[in-house]
Amino acid sequence: MSTYLIIGASTGIGKKLADQLVDSGHRVYATYFKNKPTDPGSIEYHYLNVLDENIQFDFVSESLDGLVYCPGSINLRPFARIKPADFVDDFNLQVTGAIKSIQAALPRLKKAENSSIVLFSTVAVQTGFPFHTQVSASKGAVEGLTRALAAEFAPNIRVNCIAPSLTDTPLAAPLLNTDQKREANALRHPLKKTGTTQNIADMADFLLSGKGSWISGQIFHVDGGMSSLRV
């Protein structure tokens, strides 16, 4: 049995991953911000605001096999209408929050034999899309952070990043809230379907597990072929 901490696990990919890990017999500490799960099962949920100045994980066991940072945002607007402060807000949530979480968990990650950190980016970093400057700027920083930390933490802590295309989560609901939007999004992908939380959780599960023990510093494009195929 391994012990994992998932930041932002009340809905979407984080919740799916937490459920999956618990079902596999692992111990999972998870955090929520706005939506505390009403049926947590065996998952140990704790409130956390990643924007707080000091993050502490006193509720986590002394040794931690993996950390997953899930908080994010999808703000798609024309560049001319985005204030510089909006970029800063996204950066604080998606980059600074991850940095503070990793720093707070680092002593526990170091005590494990082969621990793993999983972060999240977006297909829009590698493939330029209009109206994606706000999310791409922050997630591009996440990809740089991934590679730098992987080098610094080797060989004892692996660090990898998953870069999905638009996935069917509550965060993406405004972009998938009609049958027409769902069909249009599916058709944009070479595999002609929209990603699910299960698709992304499976990759995160793999990277946390011993099956991914020789992988670090990588950005995995789990995106229905969006980033590399033209069909």
DOVOSE-631873 format. One record per residue (C-alpha): residue number from 1; x, y, z. Coordinates in Angstrom, 3 decimals, padded with zeros to 6 digits. Layout:
BEGIN
+-----+----------+----------+----------+
| num |       xx |       yy |       zz |
+-----+----------+----------+----------+
| NUM |        X |        Y |        Z |
...
+-----+----------+----------+----------+
END
This chain:
BEGIN
+-----+----------+----------+----------+
| num |       xx |       yy |       zz |
+-----+----------+----------+----------+
|   1 |  000.000 |  000.000 |  000.000 |
|   2 |  001.261 |  003.452 | -000.939 |
|   3 |  000.286 |  006.835 |  000.492 |
|   4 | -000.708 |  009.712 | -001.767 |
|   5 | -001.733 |  013.350 | -001.421 |
|   6 | -004.023 |  014.827 | -004.071 |
|   7 | -004.472 |  018.596 | -004.037 |
|   8 | -007.887 |  019.540 | -005.409 |
|   9 | -009.695 |  016.210 | -005.323 |
|  10 | -013.306 |  017.189 | -004.716 |
|  11 | -014.370 |  016.965 | -008.380 |
|  12 | -013.153 |  016.086 | -011.848 |
|  13 | -009.831 |  014.401 | -012.492 |
|  14 | -008.654 |  014.685 | -008.878 |
|  15 | -011.775 |  012.963 | -007.550 |
|  16 | -011.602 |  010.196 | -010.153 |
|  17 | -007.943 |  009.570 | -009.338 |
|  18 | -008.539 |  009.574 | -005.577 |
|  19 | -011.353 |  007.041 | -005.945 |
|  20 | -009.219 |  004.873 | -008.218 |
|  21 | -006.251 |  004.836 | -005.856 |
|  22 | -008.409 |  003.990 | -002.846 |
|  23 | -010.074 |  001.179 | -004.800 |
|  24 | -006.588 | -000.200 | -005.465 |
|  25 | -005.889 | -000.357 | -001.742 |
|  26 | -003.830 |  002.802 | -001.287 |
|  27 | -004.167 |  005.447 |  001.390 |
|  28 | -005.249 |  008.803 | -000.038 |
|  29 | -005.174 |  012.201 |  001.606 |
|  30 | -007.088 |  014.740 | -000.449 |
|  31 | -007.907 |  018.417 | -000.239 |
|  32 | -010.930 |  020.456 | -001.218 |
|  33 | -011.600 |  024.187 | -001.405 |
|  34 | -015.227 |  024.963 | -002.229 |
|  35 | -016.914 |  021.584 | -002.484 |
|  36 | -016.407 |  019.117 |  000.347 |
|  37 | -017.473 |  015.652 | -000.865 |
|  38 | -020.537 |  014.393 |  000.957 |
|  39 | -019.551 |  010.749 |  000.521 |
|  40 | -015.758 |  010.601 |  000.899 |
|  41 | -015.588 |  006.864 |  001.525 |
|  42 | -012.043 |  005.931 |  002.539 |
|  43 | -010.524 |  009.152 |  001.226 |
|  44 | -009.281 |  011.498 |  003.969 |
|  45 | -010.404 |  014.979 |  002.917 |
|  46 | -009.037 |  018.210 |  004.391 |
|  47 | -009.785 |  021.837 |  003.556 |
|  48 | -007.031 |  023.732 |  001.757 |
|  49 | -006.786 |  027.084 |  000.022 |
|  50 | -003.650 |  026.916 | -002.119 |
|  51 | -003.575 |  030.727 | -002.250 |
|  52 | -002.900 |  030.943 |  001.500 |
|  53 |  000.559 |  032.201 |  002.371 |
|  54 |  001.583 |  029.207 |  004.462 |
|  55 |  000.570 |  025.705 |  003.424 |
|  56 |  001.090 |  022.895 |  005.906 |
|  57 |  000.324 |  019.210 |  005.629 |
|  58 |  000.324 |  018.238 |  009.285 |
|  59 | -002.543 |  015.838 |  008.581 |
|  60 | -000.410 |  013.733 |  006.220 |
|  61 |  001.682 |  010.767 |  007.361 |
|  62 |  005.443 |  011.219 |  007.717 |
|  63 |  006.217 |  009.408 |  004.453 |
|  64 |  004.474 |  010.236 |  001.164 |
|  65 |  004.767 |  008.184 | -002.017 |
|  66 |  003.169 |  010.701 | -004.325 |
|  67 |  001.746 |  014.198 | -004.742 |
|  68 | -000.708 |  015.267 | -007.449 |
|  69 | -001.589 |  018.930 | -007.966 |
|  70 | -004.947 |  019.357 | -009.710 |
|  71 | -006.202 |  022.958 | -009.196 |
|  72 | -006.588 |  024.874 | -012.430 |
|  73 | -008.747 |  027.229 | -014.451 |
|  74 | -009.967 |  027.589 | -018.028 |
|  75 | -010.246 |  031.267 | -018.892 |
|  76 | -010.599 |  031.706 | -022.646 |
|  77 | -010.799 |  035.338 | -023.770 |
|  78 | -009.299 |  037.609 | -026.428 |
|  79 | -005.863 |  038.781 | -025.351 |
|  80 | -006.833 |  042.467 | -025.549 |
|  81 | -009.530 |  041.925 | -022.918 |
|  82 | -007.287 |  040.240 | -020.347 |
|  83 | -005.815 |  042.408 | -017.623 |
|  84 | -002.261 |  041.720 | -016.455 |
|  85 | -003.703 |  040.955 | -013.015 |
|  86 | -005.720 |  038.131 | -014.570 |
|  87 | -002.500 |  036.483 | -015.722 |
|  88 | -001.102 |  036.862 | -012.212 |
|  89 | -004.214 |  035.257 | -010.695 |
|  90 | -003.905 |  032.237 | -012.981 |
|  91 | -000.182 |  031.962 | -012.259 |
|  92 | -000.785 |  032.031 | -008.506 |
|  93 | -003.372 |  029.259 | -008.719 |
|  94 | -001.625 |  026.974 | -011.174 |
|  95 |  002.071 |  027.609 | -010.561 |
|  96 |  002.640 |  029.280 | -007.188 |
|  97 |  000.077 |  026.975 | -005.562 |
|  98 |  001.916 |  023.961 | -006.947 |
|  99 |  005.256 |  025.331 | -005.751 |
| 100 |  003.974 |  025.911 | -002.213 |
| 101 |  002.362 |  022.468 | -002.103 |
| 102 |  005.511 |  020.708 | -003.285 |
| 103 |  007.706 |  022.618 | -000.842 |
| 104 |  005.373 |  021.774 |  002.047 |
| 105 |  005.262 |  018.087 |  001.105 |
| 106 |  008.929 |  017.720 |  000.178 |
| 107 |  010.211 |  016.386 |  003.525 |
| 108 |  007.586 |  013.631 |  003.375 |
| 109 |  008.288 |  012.842 | -000.284 |
| 110 |  012.002 |  012.510 |  000.502 |
| 111 |  011.287 |  009.865 |  003.139 |
| 112 |  009.667 |  007.539 |  000.598 |
| 113 |  011.826 |  005.135 | -001.386 |
| 114 |  010.740 |  006.243 | -004.866 |
| 115 |  008.136 |  009.009 | -004.731 |
| 116 |  006.394 |  010.736 | -007.612 |
| 117 |  004.952 |  014.179 | -008.338 |
| 118 |  002.332 |  014.659 | -011.068 |
| 119 |  001.385 |  018.093 | -012.386 |
| 120 | -001.022 |  019.189 | -015.129 |
| 121 | -000.563 |  021.328 | -018.209 |
| 122 | -002.672 |  021.654 | -021.379 |
| 123 | -002.392 |  020.774 | -025.060 |
| 124 | -002.581 |  024.516 | -025.733 |
| 125 |  001.033 |  025.013 | -024.583 |
| 126 |  002.460 |  022.959 | -027.445 |
| 127 | -000.263 |  023.771 | -029.979 |
| 128 | -001.220 |  027.434 | -030.176 |
| 129 | -004.952 |  028.170 | -029.994 |
| 130 | -006.621 |  031.573 | -030.142 |
| 131 | -007.988 |  032.949 | -026.855 |
| 132 | -005.738 |  030.619 | -024.819 |
| 133 | -003.013 |  033.070 | -023.763 |
| 134 | -004.057 |  033.166 | -020.113 |
| 135 | -004.106 |  029.427 | -019.538 |
| 136 | -001.115 |  028.754 | -021.815 |
| 137 |  001.118 |  031.243 | -020.012 |
| 138 |  000.602 |  029.552 | -016.644 |
| 139 |  000.686 |  026.002 | -017.918 |
| 140 |  003.840 |  026.719 | -019.900 |
| 141 |  005.439 |  027.632 | -016.585 |
| 142 |  004.188 |  024.351 | -015.119 |
| 143 |  005.962 |  022.435 | -017.882 |
| 144 |  009.203 |  024.292 | -017.195 |
| 145 |  008.804 |  023.656 | -013.480 |
| 146 |  008.284 |  019.955 | -014.163 |
| 147 |  011.550 |  019.536 | -016.036 |
| 148 |  013.595 |  021.635 | -013.615 |
| 149 |  012.281 |  019.821 | -010.539 |
| 150 |  012.775 |  016.437 | -012.179 |
| 151 |  016.446 |  017.257 | -012.664 |
| 152 |  016.876 |  018.655 | -009.171 |
| 153 |  015.033 |  015.846 | -007.382 |
| 154 |  016.567 |  012.917 | -009.295 |
| 155 |  017.071 |  010.105 | -008.545 |
| 156 |  014.737 |  009.783 | -005.565 |
| 157 |  011.687 |  011.813 | -006.623 |
| 158 |  010.198 |  011.584 | -010.116 |
| 159 |  008.336 |  014.602 | -011.557 |
| 160 |  006.082 |  014.387 | -014.612 |
| 161 |  003.277 |  016.386 | -016.185 |
| 162 |  000.096 |  015.464 | -018.059 |
| 163 | -001.103 |  017.814 | -020.807 |
| 164 | -004.703 |  016.946 | -021.715 |
| 165 | -006.945 |  018.428 | -024.340 |
| 166 | -010.396 |  019.595 | -023.218 |
| 167 | -011.706 |  016.921 | -020.852 |
| 168 | -015.253 |  016.341 | -019.640 |
| 169 | -014.996 |  017.792 | -016.143 |
| 170 | -017.098 |  020.274 | -014.144 |
| 171 | -014.448 |  022.921 | -014.896 |
| 172 | -015.006 |  022.439 | -018.628 |
| 173 | -018.798 |  022.272 | -018.352 |
| 174 | -019.455 |  025.702 | -019.960 |
| 175 | -017.613 |  024.485 | -023.068 |
| 176 | -019.485 |  021.169 | -023.232 |
| 177 | -022.970 |  022.060 | -022.012 |
| 178 | -024.885 |  021.245 | -025.211 |
| 179 | -024.932 |  018.276 | -027.569 |
| 180 | -023.712 |  020.551 | -030.343 |
| 181 | -020.697 |  021.713 | -028.321 |
| 182 | -019.846 |  018.137 | -027.343 |
| 183 | -019.983 |  016.946 | -030.938 |
| 184 | -017.925 |  019.877 | -032.215 |
| 185 | -015.265 |  019.305 | -029.562 |
| 186 | -015.085 |  015.587 | -030.296 |
| 187 | -014.664 |  016.208 | -034.018 |
| 188 | -011.706 |  018.537 | -033.401 |
| 189 | -009.685 |  015.554 | -032.187 |
| 190 | -008.180 |  012.906 | -034.462 |
| 191 | -009.715 |  010.203 | -032.253 |
| 192 | -013.132 |  011.913 | -032.630 |
| 193 | -014.059 |  011.889 | -028.974 |
| 194 | -013.770 |  014.071 | -025.901 |
| 195 | -011.450 |  013.005 | -023.105 |
| 196 | -012.847 |  011.663 | -019.836 |
| 197 | -011.623 |  011.943 | -016.279 |
| 198 | -010.884 |  008.219 | -016.467 |
| 199 | -008.487 |  008.743 | -019.393 |
| 200 | -006.450 |  011.281 | -017.419 |
| 201 | -006.663 |  009.491 | -014.062 |
| 202 | -005.306 |  006.310 | -015.669 |
| 203 | -002.188 |  008.158 | -016.830 |
| 204 | -001.701 |  009.804 | -013.431 |
| 205 | -002.127 |  006.429 | -011.724 |
| 206 |  000.539 |  004.945 | -013.997 |
| 207 |  003.003 |  007.763 | -013.292 |
| 208 |  002.493 |  007.434 | -009.537 |
| 209 |  002.966 |  003.674 | -009.580 |
| 210 |  006.049 |  001.530 | -009.850 |
| 211 |  005.209 |  000.956 | -013.507 |
| 212 |  006.432 |  004.490 | -014.163 |
| 213 |  009.583 |  004.134 | -012.076 |
| 214 |  011.937 |  004.900 | -015.003 |
| 215 |  010.086 |  008.008 | -016.192 |
| 216 |  010.801 |  011.554 | -015.062 |
| 217 |  010.840 |  015.044 | -016.527 |
| 218 |  008.268 |  014.195 | -019.199 |
| 219 |  005.186 |  015.982 | -020.539 |
| 220 |  002.545 |  013.445 | -021.556 |
| 221 |  000.039 |  014.608 | -024.162 |
| 222 | -003.133 |  012.700 | -023.353 |
| 223 | -005.179 |  014.632 | -025.868 |
| 224 | -006.874 |  012.388 | -028.418 |
| 225 | -004.046 |  013.055 | -030.869 |
| 226 | -004.668 |  016.807 | -030.885 |
| 227 | -001.055 |  017.897 | -030.378 |
| 228 |  000.637 |  015.732 | -032.993 |
| 229 | -001.809 |  014.367 | -035.585 |
| 230 | -003.472 |  015.968 | -038.592 |
| 231 | -006.091 |  013.699 | -040.131 |
+-----+----------+----------+----------+
END
